């Protein structure tokens, strides 16, 4: 979210052919099922392409296997996120190019909107909400930086909210069906008044050694940053874990799969060392304690 709004509400309550290669590690295929077009509701009919998903485009390093995930879990849903073909440039909400074009390995096939709203934490919120929308829409809720918990069910049923100074109050709005268009309107309001600070408080801290798909590297504050763990693979002989990471940033921009600039041989996979003090990503350094998980 925009820094001004954060301030406004802060006072309230080895070489790896990463792309276009089939999974070939023993056991990997057992954990790959398939994605369903209906799970990614923002895509136009017929747009979902099973050959352009995270799982099909990025295979783990040699000797690593993807961790098992439950079929209906957030991690399984993330594994089959749609990607744009090839490696297009990352664009901002206004169509301009992101300044840095050296940090990404792929771009998610996910709209960013035409306002400067869907920034780092907002993009994490967006994907979490889209997952829940595909499963249980009435479970969608997020906190504002003020601490107020705003439920999607209340929103589409006719109760929105109004922000006046430091005050957040319920406000009537037209009731509507719980459609995807309604979800996007709800999320734009959430993006405006939430951010890394509020999101960090919604996540349960977890040790880096236990990282799994769907976790979030997050530093809450202004400025802060959030990077989503899209997938995780493990080396059975050592227990070492590597992860695929994705981010949006400021200004609001297309969400992109990060490239490992510190260890280019890993392609888009990042070794998450639980013994290291920090986790290095191309545009932010996190402390090893800054990993959280949705309940």
C-alpha positions as CSV (number, residue, x, y, z in Angstrom):
1,X,0.0,0.0,0.0
2,X,1.0,3.6,-0.3
3,X,3.4,4.8,2.4
4,X,1.1,7.8,3.2
5,X,-1.8,5.6,4.0
6,X,0.4,3.3,6.1
7,X,1.4,6.3,8.2
8,X,-2.2,7.5,8.4
9,X,-3.4,4.2,9.9
10,X,-0.3,3.2,11.8
11,X,-1.6,4.8,15.0
12,X,-4.7,2.5,14.9
13,X,-5.6,-0.3,17.1
14,X,23.6,-27.0,-9.9
15,X,23.2,-25.6,-13.7
16,X,19.5,-26.2,-14.0
17,X,17.4,-26.1,-17.1
18,X,14.7,-24.3,-15.2
19,X,12.1,-23.9,-17.9
20,X,10.2,-26.0,-20.3
21,X,11.5,-29.4,-19.1
22,X,9.5,-32.3,-17.7
23,X,9.8,-33.3,-14.1
24,X,12.5,-36.0,-14.1
25,X,13.5,-36.4,-10.4
26,X,12.4,-39.7,-9.0
27,X,9.2,-39.2,-7.1
28,X,8.5,-35.7,-8.3
29,X,5.8,-36.8,-10.7
30,X,3.9,-38.4,-7.8
31,X,3.4,-35.0,-6.2
32,X,2.3,-33.3,-9.4
33,X,-1.3,-33.8,-10.2
34,X,-2.7,-31.0,-12.4
35,X,-4.2,-27.5,-12.2
36,X,-7.8,-26.7,-12.9
37,X,-8.7,-23.7,-15.0
38,X,-11.6,-22.9,-12.7
39,X,-9.2,-22.5,-9.8
40,X,-7.8,-19.3,-11.4
41,X,-10.9,-17.3,-11.8
42,X,-9.3,-14.1,-13.1
43,X,-8.3,-15.8,-16.4
44,X,-10.6,-15.6,-19.4
45,X,-12.2,-18.8,-20.6
46,X,-9.7,-21.0,-22.4
47,X,-6.7,-19.1,-21.3
48,X,-5.4,-21.6,-18.8
49,X,-2.5,-23.6,-20.3
50,X,-1.2,-26.6,-18.3
51,X,2.1,-26.3,-20.2
52,X,2.6,-22.7,-18.9
53,X,2.4,-23.3,-15.1
54,X,5.0,-23.0,-12.4
55,X,5.2,-26.8,-12.0
56,X,5.7,-27.4,-15.8
57,X,8.2,-24.6,-16.3
58,X,10.4,-25.0,-13.2
59,X,11.9,-28.3,-12.2
60,X,13.9,-28.7,-9.0
61,X,17.7,-28.9,-9.0
62,X,19.2,-32.3,-9.7
63,X,18.9,-34.5,-6.6
64,X,15.9,-32.5,-5.2
65,X,12.3,-33.4,-5.1
66,X,9.3,-31.2,-4.6
67,X,7.8,-31.6,-1.2
68,X,4.4,-33.3,-0.9
69,X,1.4,-31.0,-0.6
70,X,-2.2,-31.8,0.1
71,X,-4.2,-31.7,-3.1
72,X,-6.6,-28.9,-2.0
73,X,-3.9,-26.8,-0.1
74,X,-2.7,-23.3,-0.8
75,X,0.7,-24.9,-1.8
76,X,-0.9,-27.2,-4.4
77,X,-2.8,-24.3,-5.8
78,X,0.3,-22.1,-6.1
79,X,2.2,-25.0,-7.8
80,X,-0.1,-24.7,-10.8
81,X,-0.2,-20.9,-11.1
82,X,-0.4,-19.8,-14.7
83,X,2.7,-18.0,-16.2
84,X,3.0,-15.8,-19.2
85,X,4.9,-17.6,-22.0
86,X,8.7,-17.1,-22.2
87,X,10.2,-14.3,-20.1
88,X,8.4,-11.0,-20.9
89,X,9.5,-7.8,-19.2
90,X,7.8,-6.9,-15.9
91,X,5.4,-4.0,-16.3
92,X,4.0,-1.5,-13.8
93,X,0.3,-0.8,-13.3
94,X,0.5,2.0,-15.9
95,X,2.1,-0.2,-18.6
96,X,5.6,1.2,-18.1
97,X,8.6,-1.1,-17.6
98,X,9.9,-1.8,-14.1
99,X,13.3,-0.3,-13.7
100,X,15.1,-3.5,-13.0
101,X,14.5,-6.3,-15.5
102,X,17.3,-8.5,-14.3
103,X,15.6,-10.0,-11.2
104,X,12.9,-12.2,-12.7
105,X,12.8,-15.6,-14.3
106,X,9.1,-15.5,-15.3
107,X,6.0,-13.4,-15.0
108,X,2.7,-14.6,-13.5
109,X,-0.3,-14.5,-15.8
110,X,-2.1,-12.3,-13.2
111,X,-3.5,-8.8,-13.8
112,X,-2.1,-6.0,-11.6
113,X,-4.9,-3.4,-12.1
114,X,-4.5,0.1,-13.4
115,X,-3.9,1.8,-10.0
116,X,-0.8,1.8,-7.8
117,X,-2.3,-0.6,-5.4
118,X,-1.2,-4.2,-5.9
119,X,2.3,-3.9,-4.4
120,X,4.3,-6.5,-2.5
121,X,2.0,-7.4,0.5
122,X,-1.0,-6.7,-1.7
123,X,0.1,-9.3,-4.3
124,X,0.4,-11.9,-1.5
125,X,-3.1,-11.0,-0.2
126,X,-4.4,-11.2,-3.8
127,X,-3.1,-14.8,-4.3
128,X,-4.3,-15.9,-0.9
129,X,-7.7,-14.5,-1.6
130,X,-7.9,-16.0,-5.1
131,X,-7.0,-19.4,-3.6
132,X,-9.8,-19.1,-1.0
133,X,-12.2,-17.8,-3.6
134,X,-11.7,-21.1,-5.6
135,X,-12.4,-23.1,-2.4
136,X,-14.4,-21.2,0.3
137,X,-15.1,-17.6,-0.6
138,X,-16.7,-16.8,2.7
139,X,-13.4,-17.6,4.5
140,X,-11.8,-14.5,2.9
141,X,-10.9,-11.8,5.3
142,X,-7.9,-9.5,5.9
143,X,-7.0,-6.9,8.5
144,X,-6.3,-3.3,7.8
145,X,-3.3,-1.6,9.2
146,X,-5.7,-0.2,11.8
147,X,-6.4,-3.7,13.0
148,X,-9.9,-3.9,11.7
149,X,-10.9,-7.3,10.3
150,X,-12.7,-6.9,7.0
151,X,-14.6,-10.0,5.7
152,X,-15.4,-10.5,2.0
153,X,-18.8,-12.0,3.1
154,X,-19.7,-8.8,4.9
155,X,-18.5,-6.7,1.9
156,X,-20.7,-8.4,-0.7
157,X,-23.6,-8.7,1.7
158,X,-23.8,-4.9,2.0
159,X,-21.4,-3.8,4.7
160,X,-18.3,-1.9,3.7
161,X,-16.2,0.5,5.7
162,X,-15.3,4.2,5.7
163,X,-12.0,5.7,6.8
164,X,-12.2,9.2,8.3
165,X,-8.9,10.4,9.7
166,X,-7.9,7.7,12.1
167,X,-11.3,6.3,12.3
168,X,-12.6,3.2,10.5
169,X,-16.3,2.7,10.7
170,X,-18.8,0.2,9.0
171,X,-20.6,1.8,6.1
172,X,-23.5,0.5,4.0
173,X,-22.8,-0.4,0.4
174,X,-24.9,-2.1,-2.3
175,X,-25.2,-5.8,-1.7
176,X,-24.1,-8.0,-4.6
177,X,-23.4,-11.6,-5.6
178,X,-20.0,-13.0,-4.4
179,X,-18.6,-12.8,-7.9
180,X,-15.0,-12.4,-9.0
181,X,-15.7,-8.8,-10.0
182,X,-16.9,-8.2,-6.4
183,X,-13.8,-9.8,-5.0
184,X,-11.6,-7.5,-7.0
185,X,-13.5,-4.5,-5.8
186,X,-13.1,-5.7,-2.2
187,X,-9.4,-6.4,-2.7
188,X,-8.7,-2.9,-4.1
189,X,-10.2,-1.5,-0.9
190,X,-8.1,-3.9,1.2
191,X,-4.9,-3.0,-0.8
192,X,-5.5,0.7,0.0
193,X,-5.6,0.3,3.7
194,X,-3.4,-2.8,4.4
195,X,0.2,-3.6,3.8
196,X,3.3,-5.4,5.1
197,X,2.6,-4.3,8.7
198,X,-0.9,-5.7,8.9
199,X,-0.1,-8.8,6.9
200,X,2.9,-9.7,9.1
201,X,0.5,-9.7,12.1
202,X,-1.8,-12.1,10.4
203,X,0.9,-14.7,9.8
204,X,2.2,-17.2,12.3
205,X,6.0,-17.2,12.6
206,X,7.6,-20.5,11.5
207,X,11.3,-21.6,11.5
208,X,13.1,-21.3,8.1
209,X,14.0,-25.0,8.3
210,X,10.3,-25.8,8.1
211,X,9.5,-23.6,5.0
212,X,6.8,-24.9,2.8
213,X,4.8,-23.6,-0.2
214,X,2.5,-20.7,0.7
215,X,4.8,-19.3,3.4
216,X,5.7,-15.6,3.3
217,X,9.0,-13.9,3.8
218,X,7.9,-10.6,5.2
219,X,9.3,-7.5,6.9
220,X,6.5,-5.4,8.2
221,X,6.9,-1.6,8.2
222,X,7.1,1.4,6.0
223,X,9.1,0.6,4.0
224,X,8.6,-3.1,4.3
225,X,8.5,-6.0,1.8
226,X,6.9,-9.4,1.3
227,X,8.0,-12.3,-0.9
228,X,5.8,-15.4,-1.4
229,X,7.2,-18.9,-1.3
230,X,5.6,-20.5,-4.4
231,X,7.1,-24.0,-4.1
232,X,9.7,-25.9,-2.1
233,X,12.0,-28.9,-3.0
234,X,14.1,-31.0,-0.6
235,X,17.3,-32.9,-1.0
236,X,16.6,-36.2,0.7
237,X,20.2,-37.0,1.5
238,X,20.8,-33.7,3.4
239,X,17.4,-32.2,4.1
240,X,18.4,-29.0,2.4
241,X,15.5,-27.0,1.1
242,X,15.3,-24.8,-2.0
243,X,12.3,-22.6,-2.9
244,X,10.8,-20.7,-5.7
245,X,9.9,-17.1,-4.7
246,X,7.7,-14.4,-6.2
247,X,7.1,-10.8,-5.6
248,X,5.4,-7.6,-6.6
249,X,7.1,-4.4,-5.6
250,X,6.7,-0.6,-5.6
251,X,5.2,0.8,-7.7
252,X,2.5,-1.8,-8.2
253,X,3.7,-4.2,-10.9
254,X,3.2,-7.6,-12.4
255,X,4.0,-10.4,-9.9
256,X,7.2,-12.2,-11.0
257,X,9.2,-15.4,-10.2
258,X,12.5,-14.2,-8.8
259,X,15.9,-15.2,-10.3
260,X,18.7,-16.2,-7.9
261,X,21.4,-13.6,-8.6
262,X,23.6,-14.8,-5.7
263,X,23.8,-18.4,-7.0
264,X,23.0,-18.2,-10.8
265,X,23.5,-22.0,-11.1
266,X,20.3,-22.5,-9.2
267,X,18.3,-20.6,-11.7
268,X,15.1,-19.5,-10.0
269,X,15.6,-21.7,-6.9
270,X,16.8,-20.2,-3.6
271,X,18.6,-22.2,-1.0
272,X,17.0,-21.3,2.3
273,X,19.7,-21.9,4.9
274,X,18.3,-22.1,8.4
275,X,21.8,-21.5,9.8
276,X,22.3,-18.3,8.0
277,X,21.3,-15.0,9.6
278,X,19.6,-13.6,6.5
279,X,17.8,-14.6,3.4
280,X,19.0,-12.7,0.3
281,X,16.5,-11.9,-2.5
282,X,17.3,-9.6,-5.4
283,X,15.6,-6.5,-4.0
284,X,15.3,-7.2,-0.3
285,X,17.3,-8.9,2.5
286,X,15.2,-10.7,5.1
287,X,16.2,-11.8,8.6
288,X,15.9,-15.6,9.0
289,X,13.2,-15.0,11.6
290,X,10.9,-13.2,9.1
291,X,9.0,-16.2,7.7
292,X,5.3,-16.5,8.3
293,X,2.4,-18.8,7.5
294,X,-1.3,-18.3,7.0
295,X,-3.3,-20.3,9.5
